[in-house]
Amino acid sequence: MKNMMTSLTRAFEARLLEGALPGELEGFGEAERAEAAGFVAETAAVRAAGTPRIALTTFMAGERRRMRLAVVNDDMPFLVDSIASAISAHDIGIHRILHPVIAVSRDAEGKLVAIGAEDAEARRESMVYIEMERGDARTRRDLVAELERMLDQVRDAVHDWRALQTAMAADAAAIPSKEGGKLLRWFHDGAMTLLGHENWTMDGLASDQLGIARYTLDTPILAEASRNAAVEYFRKGGEAPLLLKSNSISTVHRRVPLDIVVVPVVTGSQITGLSIHSGLWTSAALFTAPDEVPVLRERLGRLEQKFGFDPKGHTGKAMAHALTALPHDLTTAFDVESLEQLVLTSMSVADRPRSKLALVKSPLGRHLFAFVWLPRDEIATSRREAVGAMLEEAANAKLINWSIALEDGVVALLRFTLDLRQGGTMPDAAALDDQLERMMRGWVPAVEAALAEQAGAASTRLALRFANNFPATYRTTATPEEAARDILRIATLEGPGDRSARITPGANPGEYRIKLYAQGGALALSDAVPAFENFGFRVIEEVPTQLSGGAFVHDFEVEAAELQGDVATIEEAVAAVLEGTAENDLFNRLIVESGMRPASVILFRAWFRYLRQTGMSYGLATVVDALRRAPKVAAALIEHFDAAHNPARGGDTAAIEAAKRAIDAGLDAVSAIDDDRILRALRGVVMATLRTNAFAPAAKEALAFKLDSAKVPGLPAPLPWREIWVY
């Protein structure tokens, strides 16, 4: 047996490179060829007729560990491209593909007995050898399982090819539409790679399944609801055939959505079911001149006639070129009105290259097709993803596929397919086109335009000063409108110690984004996070951005209870703490959760310090919690103090009495004994205050209170007649 394997390995090694492209042989010396041949020989040693053999293992390629795959099968179409597509679908890079087709002889048990045999018993077998990036154990298991399923589907599609052709020919003969019948015959003659077919009746039963229609796929080729919608389409006079795109991605030949051809089954005068074909337009068919594509050529003629275009004139040729460049698998399915709008848009872009968008809904309303023309130089993954996200949001739909067409010229065509079946809607194409135009402006002009809406005449000056300071990573993730808002905050920073904050709601209740702006250096997380926590925010993540020019933008995602305070007030309070001009303690939670002004928080902070000096045992956190749980009492205490001492109110007696009643009513509602004691102590200090500088400019330096000590409950003896407390 060992001698036999050695002999087979040598024979494989001699044939392994047959038909190999030059690029596949780089770094593939004699030792590597011998090792690969041994791997293929071992895989091919025993194989039952009609069953593929698959082997996948890891190996050392120089200093790197990679994987190698051998697939031995009966020779048939679609093998290499289907295998390579399956590997790519797992995000595994391929480094080498060899595919000799070798005549072999096997005994009754499937054991390999000869290679290169030319006798009558010999059969041609496909030997696929692939080297690729390494995957973990789970990835390897999933890939092998995927290959097994895919190879079964390839085998059935190839085996049933004649029957698939027969079914297509039968439908071509049955269609009343002359052009529709010619389209099906065109598909039959090679314009479509036929992969599956089934007959479906109105009671939901499928029969006569061929090719991939034999399988229950994870995503149905055509869902039951869509089949019923197709019946309604035909009942309302829709022409056959009905061309659709499936949500199911083909595993055979090319990994793209399957093309579906639907023909009604008519018994007497009633539609009783559907004949459903699935496959893929061939590459040649997709690029066939439109005047040679049945149905499409008829629509081209109608458009030329409508607009009076001479087919041999400039405009007529431009229309034909537009139809040639647009994907035939879609344009052949579109109604005349949608096709007209799409073609005219394409012609306009060809004459005047620019960013442009057009939207077309599929015949049954299942899909939205978006055609987006962009400058070739702007085609990048980040740009394509941004456009896709814009479409998903506008249509409330999921993006299921995209493709790109690059021609001569300065624009490229991106095509997006979105699934509208789960509540998706047709967006406003004009509004989306405007949004695309704004997206595609140069960064500085786009930021300047956004600034013009927010800052008016100062927009040009601000854009010239700041717009180019943002790094590339920021520009790919933030909109010009967001940059404009950031610039307006950064422009307020005058020195290295200045800070600014901006708060916006997040995607879910209780989620917020807080942007902090600093000049001259980044903010230390050890400073920012404790400050946020004292305001009641829990930090989830932070993304810092450094601008040229010395500014920093720190983008925080935070969680908090619902903001009760004015957002602008909270922003100013956060900035003051980070600048060091306000204290950083838990009293700041009252600004966020109770809507208290920072000046009022300073009063509570001063009263707390006084009570601690007099011997009150409650700590800061306990006092803050008591005030948070009794916001009406806290507000009434501030109102009483303000009404009694603010010169602008002149000792408003009515307001003072109303505040007293509110305090008493609030205290009656307090159930926790510690909270009651704390609040009554604070009330005592407020009531004992005779004079204060809280409303004078000097309060910015220090707060002073003149107290009638006898009115402060719990003061230890001896009591002073009057007391001055300075904070």
C-alpha positions in Angstrom: 0.0 0.0 0.0 2.9 2.3 0.9 4.5 1.7 -2.5 1.2 2.3 -4.2 0.8 5.7 -2.4 4.3 6.7 -3.3 3.6 5.8 -6.9 0.3 7.8 -6.9 2.0 10.8 -5.2 4.6 10.9 -8.0 2.0 10.6 -10.6 0.0 13.4 -9.1 3.1 15.6 -8.7 3.7 15.3 -12.5 0.1 16.4 -13.3 -0.6 18.8 -10.4 0.6 21.8 -12.3 -1.4 21.1 -15.5 -3.2 24.2 -16.6 -1.8 26.2 -13.6 -1.6 30.0 -14.1 1.8 31.5 -13.6 0.8 33.4 -10.4 -0.2 30.2 -8.7 3.3 28.7 -8.8 5.1 31.5 -6.9 6.9 30.0 -3.9 5.9 26.5 -5.0 9.2 24.7 -5.3 9.9 21.0 -5.5 9.4 20.3 -1.8 6.2 22.2 -1.7 4.9 20.4 -4.8 5.7 17.0 -3.4 4.0 17.8 -0.2 0.9 19.1 -2.0 0.8 16.1 -4.3 1.0 13.7 -1.3 -2.0 15.6 0.3 -4.1 15.3 -2.9 -3.1 11.7 -3.5 -4.1 10.8 0.1 -7.5 12.5 -0.4 -8.1 10.9 -3.7 -7.0 7.4 -2.7 -10.5 6.2 -2.0 -13.7 7.8 -3.3 -17.1 6.4 -3.9 -18.7 7.1 -7.2 -20.8 10.3 -7.2 -19.5 11.4 -3.8 -16.8 14.2 -3.4 -13.9 13.7 -1.0 -12.9 16.8 1.0 -9.8 17.2 3.2 -8.8 20.3 5.1 -5.8 20.6 7.3 -3.2 23.1 8.5 0.4 23.3 7.5 3.5 25.5 7.8 4.1 27.8 4.8 7.5 29.2 5.6 7.1 30.7 9.1 3.3 31.1 8.8 0.7 28.5 9.5 -2.0 28.2 6.8 -4.6 25.8 5.6 -4.7 23.5 2.6 -7.8 22.1 1.0 -8.2 19.2 -1.4 -11.5 18.4 -3.1 -11.7 15.4 -5.4 -14.9 15.0 -7.4 -16.3 14.0 -10.7 -15.4 16.6 -13.3 -18.3 19.0 -13.9 -18.9 22.8 -14.3 -18.9 25.3 -11.5 -16.5 23.5 -9.2 -13.6 25.9 -8.8 -15.6 29.1 -8.7 -18.2 27.7 -6.3 -15.4 26.4 -3.9 -13.5 29.7 -4.1 -16.7 31.6 -3.4 -17.5 29.5 -0.4 -14.0 30.1 1.0 -14.3 33.9 0.4 -17.7 33.9 2.1 -15.9 32.8 5.3 -13.5 35.8 4.9 -10.6 33.5 4.3 -7.9 34.7 1.9 -6.8 32.3 -0.9 -3.1 32.1 -1.8 -3.0 29.3 -4.4 -5.5 27.4 -6.5 -4.5 24.4 -8.7 -7.1 22.5 -10.6 -5.9 19.6 -12.8 -8.5 17.3 -14.3 -7.0 13.8 -14.3 -8.1 10.6 -15.9 -8.1 7.9 -13.2 -9.2 4.3 -12.7 -10.7 2.9 -9.5 -11.7 -0.6 -8.4 -15.2 -1.6 -7.3 -14.6 -0.2 -3.8 -13.5 3.2 -5.1 -9.8 2.7 -4.5 -7.5 4.5 -6.9 -5.5 2.0 -9.0 -4.2 4.1 -11.9 -3.6 7.7 -12.8 -3.5 8.9 -16.4 -5.3 5.8 -17.6 -6.8 6.0 -21.1 -8.8 2.7 -21.0 -12.6 2.6 -21.2 -13.0 2.3 -17.5 -11.1 5.5 -16.8 -13.0 8.6 -15.7 -12.0 12.2 -15.5 -11.9 13.6 -12.0 -11.5 17.1 -10.8 -8.6 17.6 -8.3 -8.9 21.0 -6.6 -6.0 22.0 -4.4 -6.1 25.3 -2.5 -3.8 27.0 0.0 -5.4 29.7 2.2 -5.2 31.7 5.4 -5.6 29.8 8.6 -9.0 29.5 10.4 -9.8 28.3 13.8 -11.3 24.8 14.4 -14.9 26.1 14.3 -14.2 27.9 11.0 -12.7 24.8 9.5 -15.8 22.7 10.5 -18.2 25.2 9.2 -16.2 25.5 5.9 -16.2 21.8 5.3 -19.9 21.5 6.0 -20.6 24.4 3.7 -18.5 22.8 0.9 -20.4 19.5 1.3 -23.8 21.3 1.0 -22.6 23.3 -1.9 -21.1 20.4 -3.9 -24.4 18.5 -3.5 -26.2 21.5 -5.0 -23.6 21.8 -7.8 -24.0 18.1 -8.6 -27.8 18.3 -8.8 -27.8 21.5 -10.8 -25.5 19.9 -13.4 -27.3 16.6 -13.3 -30.7 18.3 -13.9 -29.5 20.7 -16.6 -31.3 19.0 -19.5 -34.5 18.9 -17.4 -34.1 22.5 -16.4 -33.8 23.5 -20.1 -36.9 21.5 -21.0 -38.9 23.3 -18.3 -37.7 26.7 -19.6 -38.5 25.7 -23.2 -42.0 24.6 -22.2 -42.7 27.9 -20.4 -41.3 29.8 -23.4 -43.8 28.1 -25.7 -46.7 28.7 -23.2 -46.3 32.5 -22.8 -48.7 34.6 -24.8 -46.2 37.5 -25.0 -44.1 37.2 -28.1 -41.1 39.1 -26.5 -41.6 37.3 -23.2 -41.4 33.9 -24.9 -38.2 35.0 -26.8 -36.7 36.1 -23.5 -37.2 32.6 -22.1 -35.8 31.0 -25.2 -32.8 33.4 -24.9 -32.3 32.2 -21.3 -32.7 28.6 -22.5 -30.1 29.1 -25.2 -27.4 30.1 -22.7 -28.1 33.6 -21.4 -29.0 32.2 -18.0 -27.1 29.6 -16.0 -30.1 27.4 -15.0 -29.8 26.1 -11.4 -33.3 25.2 -10.2 -37.0 24.8 -11.1 -40.2 23.8 -9.4 -43.9 23.9 -10.0 -46.0 25.5 -7.2 -49.8 25.3 -6.7 -52.1 27.7 -4.9 -52.5 25.3 -2.1 -48.8 25.7 -1.2 -47.5 22.5 -2.6 -44.4 22.3 -4.7 -43.6 19.5 -7.2 -41.2 18.5 -9.9 -38.2 20.1 -8.1 -35.0 20.2 -10.1 -31.5 21.3 -9.2 -31.2 23.6 -6.2 -35.0 23.6 -5.8 -34.6 20.1 -4.3 -33.1 21.7 -1.2 -34.7 23.5 1.8 -32.4 26.5 1.9 -31.9 28.7 5.0 -33.4 31.6 3.0 -36.1 30.4 0.6 -35.6 31.1 -3.1 -39.0 32.7 -3.1 -41.0 33.0 0.1 -44.7 31.9 0.3 -45.9 35.5 0.6 -44.0 36.5 -2.5 -45.5 33.6 -4.4 -49.0 34.7 -3.5 -48.1 38.3 -4.5 -46.9 37.0 -7.9 -50.2 35.3 -8.4 -52.0 38.6 -7.7 -49.6 40.3 -10.1 -50.6 38.0 -12.9 -54.3 38.2 -12.1 -54.2 42.0 -12.4 -52.8 41.7 -15.9 -49.0 41.7 -15.2 -47.0 40.4 -18.1 -45.1 37.1 -18.1 -42.4 36.4 -17.3 -42.0 38.1 -14.0 -38.3 38.7 -13.2 -37.3 38.9 -9.6 -34.3 38.9 -7.4 -34.2 36.3 -4.6 -33.0 37.1 -1.0 -31.2 33.7 -1.2 -27.6 34.0 -2.3 -26.4 31.4 -4.8 -23.8 29.0 -3.6 -23.3 27.7 -7.1 -21.0 29.5 -9.6 -21.3 33.1 -8.2 -22.2 34.3 -4.7 -24.9 36.8 -5.7 -28.7 36.9 -5.2 -30.4 34.3 -7.4 -32.3 35.5 -10.4 -35.9 34.2 -10.4 -38.1 33.8 -13.5 -41.8 33.3 -12.7 -44.4 32.1 -15.2 -48.1 31.6 -14.3 -49.6 28.1 -14.6 -53.0 28.5 -16.2 -55.7 25.9 -16.2 -58.6 26.9 -18.4 -58.8 30.6 -17.7 -57.7 30.4 -14.1 -54.2 30.8 -12.7 -53.7 27.7 -10.5 -50.0 28.0 -9.7 -46.6 29.1 -10.7 -43.6 27.8 -12.6 -40.5 29.1 -10.8 -37.1 29.0 -12.4 -33.9 30.1 -10.5 -30.5 30.7 -11.9 -28.0 33.5 -12.8 -27.7 35.7 -15.8 -24.4 34.8 -17.5 -21.7 37.4 -17.7 -22.1 37.6 -21.5 -25.8 38.2 -21.2 -25.3 41.0 -18.7 -23.2 42.9 -21.2 -25.1 42.0 -24.4 -26.1 45.1 -26.4 -29.6 46.1 -25.3 -31.0 45.9 -28.8 -30.3 42.1 -28.7 -32.0 41.4 -25.3 -35.6 40.4 -25.7 -38.1 42.6 -23.8 -35.3 45.2 -23.2 -34.9 45.9 -26.9 -38.7 46.5 -27.1 -38.5 49.0 -24.3 -35.5 50.7 -25.9 -37.5 51.1 -29.1 -40.4 52.6 -27.2 -38.2 55.1 -25.4 -36.5 56.1 -28.7 -39.9 56.6 -30.3 -41.3 58.6 -27.3 -38.4 61.0 -27.3 -37.8 61.0 -31.0 -34.2 59.8 -30.7 -32.5 58.6 -33.9 -30.9 55.2 -32.9 -27.9 56.3 -35.1 -27.7 59.8 -33.7 -25.8 61.0 -30.7 -28.7 60.9 -28.3 -29.9 57.6 -29.5 -26.5 56.1 -29.1 -26.3 57.7 -25.6 -29.5 56.0 -24.6 -28.3 52.6 -25.9 -25.0 53.1 -24.1 -26.9 53.9 -20.8 -28.9 50.8 -21.2 -25.8 48.8 -21.9 -24.0 50.1 -18.8 -27.0 49.5 -16.5 -27.5 45.9 -15.2 -29.7 44.0 -17.6 -30.8 41.6 -14.9 -32.7 44.5 -13.4 -33.5 46.8 -16.3 -35.3 43.9 -18.1 -37.5 43.5 -15.1 -38.4 47.2 -14.5 -41.6 48.8 -15.7 -41.3 51.3 -18.6 -41.7 54.4 -16.4 -39.0 53.3 -13.9 -36.7 52.3 -16.7 -37.3 55.6 -18.4 -36.3 57.6 -15.3 -33.3 55.5 -14.7 -32.0 55.7 -18.3 -32.5 59.4 -18.5 -30.6 59.8 -15.2 -27.8 57.7 -16.5 -27.6 59.7 -19.7 -27.5 63.0 -17.6 -24.6 61.7 -15.5 -22.7 60.7 -18.6 -23.1 64.2 -20.1 -22.5 66.0 -16.8 -20.5 63.8 -14.4 -21.6 64.3 -10.8 -22.9 62.5 -7.8 -26.5 61.3 -8.4 -29.0 58.8 -7.1 -32.0 57.0 -8.5 -34.4 54.6 -6.8 -36.5 51.8 -8.3 -38.9 49.5 -6.5 -39.1 45.8 -7.7 -42.3 44.6 -9.5 -43.7 43.1 -6.3 -42.4 45.8 -4.0 -40.1 43.3 -2.2 -36.9 45.1 -3.0 -35.6 48.6 -3.4 -32.8 49.1 -5.9 -30.7 52.1 -5.5 -28.4 53.3 -8.3 -25.7 55.7 -7.0 -23.2 57.4 -9.3 -20.1 58.7 -7.5 -16.8 60.1 -8.6 -14.3 57.3 -9.1 -11.8 59.0 -6.8 -14.4 58.9 -4.0 -15.0 55.2 -4.1 -13.8 53.8 -0.8 -15.1 51.3 1.7 -16.0 54.0 4.1 -17.9 56.0 1.5 -19.8 53.0 0.2 -20.8 52.0 3.8 -21.9 55.6 4.5 -24.1 55.6 1.4 -25.5 52.1 2.3 -26.3 53.3 5.9 -28.0 56.4 4.5 -30.2 54.2 2.3 -31.0 51.8 5.1 -32.1 54.6 7.4 -34.2 56.3 4.8 -36.0 53.1 3.7 -36.2 51.5 7.1 -34.8 48.4 5.3 -31.9 46.0 5.5 -29.1 46.1 2.8 -28.8 42.6 1.4 -26.4 43.2 -1.5 -24.3 45.7 -3.4 -22.1 45.8 -6.5 -19.9 48.3 -8.3 -19.4 49.0 -12.0 -16.3 50.9 -13.1 -16.2 52.2 -16.6 -14.1 54.6 -18.5 -14.8 58.1 -17.3 -14.8 59.9 -14.0 -17.9 58.3 -12.3 -18.6 54.8 -11.0 -22.0 53.2 -10.5 -22.8 51.6 -7.1 -25.9 49.4 -7.0 -27.6 48.6 -3.7 -30.4 46.1 -3.0 -32.5 46.6 0.1 -35.2 44.2 1.5 -38.5 46.1 2.0 -40.5 43.2 3.3 -40.2 44.0 7.0 -41.8 47.5 7.1 -39.6 49.1 4.5 -40.8 52.1 2.6 -39.9 53.9 -0.6 -37.9 57.0 0.4 -38.1 60.4 -1.1 -35.6 60.2 -3.9 -35.1 63.9 -4.3 -34.4 64.3 -0.5 -31.9 61.4 -0.7 -30.2 62.9 -3.7 -29.8 66.2 -1.8 -28.3 64.3 1.1 -25.9 62.5 -1.2 -24.8 65.7 -2.7 -24.1 67.1 0.7 -22.2 63.9 1.6 -20.1 64.1 -1.5 -19.1 67.8 -1.2 -15.4 68.4 -0.4 -14.9 68.3 3.4 -14.2 72.0 3.8 -17.1 73.2 1.6 -19.5 70.8 3.3 -18.4 72.0 6.8 -18.7 75.6 5.6 -22.2 74.9 4.3 -23.2 73.3 7.6 -21.7 76.3 9.5 -23.6 78.7 7.4 -26.8 77.2 8.7 -25.6 77.4 12.3 -23.3 80.5 12.4 -24.4 82.6 9.5 -21.8 85.1 8.3 -19.0 83.7 10.4 -19.1 80.4 8.6 -16.3 81.1 6.1 -13.9 82.4 8.7 -14.6 79.4 11.0 -14.3 76.9 8.2 -11.0 78.2 7.1 -9.7 78.2 10.6 -10.9 74.8 11.8 -12.3 72.5 9.1 -9.0 71.2 7.9 -7.8 70.5 11.5 -10.0 67.3 11.7 -8.1 64.0 11.1 -9.2 61.5 8.4 -10.7 59.1 10.9 -13.0 61.8 12.2 -14.1 62.8 8.7 -15.1 59.2 7.8 -17.3 58.8 10.9 -18.7 62.3 11.5 -21.0 64.4 9.3 -20.2 67.9 8.3 -23.1 69.0 10.5 -21.5 67.4 13.5 -18.1 69.0 12.6 -19.8 72.4 12.5 -21.3 71.9 16.0 -17.8 70.8 17.3 -16.2 73.9 15.6 -18.6 76.3 17.3 -17.6 74.8 20.7 -13.9 74.7 20.0 -14.0 78.4 18.8 -15.1 79.4 22.3 -11.9 78.0 23.9 -9.5 80.9 24.5 -6.7 79.3 26.6 -5.2 76.0 27.6 -7.4 75.6 30.7 -10.7 76.3 28.9 -13.2 73.5 28.6 -16.6 73.1 27.0 -19.2 70.4 27.0 -22.0 69.3 24.7 -24.7 66.8 25.6 -27.0 65.0 23.1 -29.5 62.1 23.6 -28.3 58.7 22.7 -30.2 56.0 20.7 -32.0 54.6 23.7 -33.6 56.1 26.8 -31.1 56.9 29.5 -28.2 57.0 27.0 -26.4 60.2 26.2 -23.3 61.4 24.4 -21.2 64.0 26.0 -18.5 65.7 24.0 -15.8 67.5 26.0 -13.7 70.1 24.2 -10.2 71.0 25.5 -7.4 73.3 24.2 -3.7 72.7 24.6 -3.8 69.0 25.7 -6.0 66.0 26.1 -8.2 65.5 29.2 -7.1 62.8 31.5 -9.7 60.1 31.9 -8.8 60.0 35.6 -10.1 63.6 35.8 -13.1 63.3 33.5 -14.6 60.0 34.6 -14.9 60.9 38.4 -16.4 64.2 37.4 -19.1 62.5 35.3 -19.8 60.1 38.1 -20.4 62.9 40.5 -23.0 64.3 38.1 -24.7 60.9 38.0 -23.3 59.8 34.6 -21.9 56.3 34.1 -19.2 56.2 31.4 -19.5 53.4 28.8 -16.8 54.4 26.3 -14.7 57.3 25.1 -13.3 58.2 21.7 -10.7 60.9 21.7 -9.9 63.0 18.6 -6.9 65.3 18.4 -7.1 68.2 15.9 -4.1 69.9 14.4 -3.9 73.2 16.2 -4.0 71.7 19.7 -7.7 71.2 20.3 -9.1 67.9 21.5 -12.6 66.4 21.3 -13.5 63.7 23.7 -16.6 61.8 22.7 -18.1 59.9 25.7 -21.0 57.5 25.7 -22.7 57.7 29.1 -25.8 56.4 30.9 -27.8 58.3 33.4 -31.3 58.7 34.7 -33.5 61.1 32.8 -32.0 64.6 32.7 -34.3 66.9 34.7 -32.1 70.0 34.4 -31.7 72.4 31.5 -29.1 70.8 29.2 -27.2 74.1 28.7 -26.9 74.5 32.5 -25.6 71.0 32.9 -23.1 71.6 30.1 -21.8 74.7 31.8 -21.6 73.0 35.1 -19.6 70.1 33.7 -17.2 72.5 32.0 -16.7 74.5 35.2 -15.8 71.4 37.1 -13.3 70.3 34.5 -11.8 73.8 34.4 -11.4 73.7 38.2 -13.7 76.7 38.8 -16.4 74.6 40.5 -16.2 71.8 43.1 -16.3 68.2 42.0 -18.5 66.3 44.4 -21.8 64.5 44.6 -23.8 67.7 45.1 -23.5 68.1 41.3 -26.0 65.2 40.9 -28.7 67.7 42.0 -28.0 69.7 38.8 -28.8 66.7 36.6 -31.4 64.8 38.5 -33.3 67.6 40.3 -32.9 70.4 37.8 -31.1 72.6 40.4 -29.0 75.6 39.3 -25.3 75.5 40.1 -25.7 78.6 42.3 -28.3 76.7 44.4 -26.0 73.7 44.7 -23.3 76.0 46.1 -25.7 77.1 48.8 -26.4 73.5 49.8 -22.7 72.7 49.7 -22.0 75.7 52.1 -24.9 74.8 54.5 -23.7 71.2 54.6 -20.2 72.3 55.5 -21.6 74.5 58.3 -23.7 71.7 59.7 -20.7 69.3 59.6 -18.7 71.9 61.6 -21.5 72.0 64.2 -21.3 68.3 64.7 -23.8 66.8 62.2 -22.7 63.2 61.7 -24.3 62.6 58.2 -21.8 62.4 55.4 -22.0 64.2 52.0 -23.4 61.3 50.1 -26.2 60.8 52.6 -27.1 64.4 52.5 -27.2 64.5 48.7 -29.4 61.4 48.6 -31.8 63.0 51.1 -32.1 66.1 48.8 -32.5 63.9 45.7 -35.3 62.0 47.3 -37.1 65.2 48.3 -36.7 67.6 45.4 -39.7 69.7 46.3 -38.3 70.4 49.8 -34.9 71.2 48.3 -36.5 73.6 45.8 -38.7 75.2 48.5 -35.6 75.8 50.7 -33.9 77.6 47.9 -37.0 79.6 47.1 -37.3 80.7 50.8 -33.7 81.8 50.9 -34.0 83.7 47.6 -37.3 85.4 48.5 -35.9 86.5 51.9 -32.4 87.7 50.8 -32.3 88.5 47.1 -32.4 92.3 46.9 -34.2 92.1 43.6 -37.2 90.6 45.4 -37.2 93.0 48.3 -38.2 90.5 51.0 -41.2 89.1 49.2 -43.4 88.2 52.3 -46.0 86.2 50.3 -43.3 84.2 48.6 -41.5 83.5 51.9 -44.8 82.2 53.5 -45.6 80.1 50.4 -42.1 78.6 50.6 -42.5 77.8 54.3 -45.8 76.0 53.6 -44.1 74.0 50.8 -41.2 73.0 53.1 -43.6 71.9 55.8 -45.8 69.9 53.4 -42.7 68.3 51.9 -41.3 67.3 55.3 -44.6 65.7 56.2 -44.2 63.4 53.2 -40.7 62.3 54.1 -40.8 58.8 55.7 -37.1 58.0 56.2 -36.0 59.3 59.6 -32.5 60.2 58.5 -33.8 62.1 55.6 -36.2 64.0 57.9 -33.4 65.0 60.3 -31.1 66.1 57.5 -33.8 68.2 55.8 -34.9 69.8 59.1 -31.3 70.7 59.9 -31.0 72.4 56.5 -34.3 74.2 57.1 -33.0 75.4 60.4 -29.9 77.0 58.8 -32.1 78.7 56.1 -34.5 80.1 58.7 -31.6 81.2 60.9 -29.9 83.2 58.2 -30.2 87.0 58.8 -28.0 88.4 56.1 -25.8 87.0 53.2 -23.6 88.2 50.4 -24.9 85.4 48.2 -26.4 87.9 45.7 -23.4 90.3 45.7 -20.3 90.1 43.4 -18.2 89.1 46.4 -20.0 85.8 46.6 -17.8 84.5 43.7 -14.8 84.6 46.0 -16.5 83.5 49.3 -20.0 83.0 50.6 -20.9 84.6 54.0 -23.9 84.1 56.1 -24.9 86.0 59.3 -26.8 83.5 61.5 -29.1 83.8 64.5 -27.4 80.8 66.2 -30.3 80.2 68.6 -32.5 79.3 65.6 -30.1 76.6 64.4 -31.4 73.3 65.9 -28.9 71.1 67.7 -26.1 73.6 68.2 -24.0 72.8 71.3 -23.8 75.3 74.1 -22.8 77.9 74.7 -24.7 79.6 71.8 -23.3 82.8 70.3 -25.8 85.7 69.9 -24.8 86.0 66.3 -22.5 84.1 64.0 -20.8 84.8 60.7 -20.1 81.7 58.6 -17.8 82.1 55.6 -17.6 79.4 52.9 
